[in-house]
Amino acid sequence: MTRHRWRVALASLIAAATLGATTPAYAGHHGGDRCERKLERIERDFRIIERYLGWELASKWWNDFAWPVYYRQCGG
């Protein structure tokens, strides 16, 4: 496996472990607290990915995966 493919696979694995199986219910009754914690968690994971795999790959993960899932679940 090439180095780039390894990095993408690792970032995908981190993303899957981070966000896991979640539901859109975050925006419900106590959604504010949950969404705030979720945003803090994906920001922390961005920094971890950035540290190990670089800013470019972390940004791609954020834009292609983490932010769309967060936005869909919490409404931005």
PEWO-V385060 format. One record per pair of residues at least 12 apart in sequence whose ideal C-beta (glycine too) atoms are under 6 Angstrom apart, sorted by the first residue. I is the first residue (numbers start at 1). J is the second residue. D is the distance in whole Angstrom. If there is no record, write none. Layout:
# PEWO-V385060
i=[I & I]
j=[J & J]
d=[D & D]
This chain:
# PEWO-V385060
i=[7 & 7 & 11 & 11 & 11 & 11 & 15 & 15 & 18 & 19 & 24 & 26 & 26 & 27 & 27 & 35 & 42 & 42 & 46 & 46 & 49]
j=[53 & 57 & 49 & 53 & 57 & 61 & 61 & 65 & 45 & 69 & 73 & 73 & 74 & 74 & 75 & 74 & 66 & 70 & 58 & 62 & 61]
d=[5 & 6 & 6 & 6 & 6 & 5 & 6 & 5 & 5 & 6 & 5 & 5 & 5 & 5 & 5 & 4 & 5 & 6 & 5 & 5 & 6]
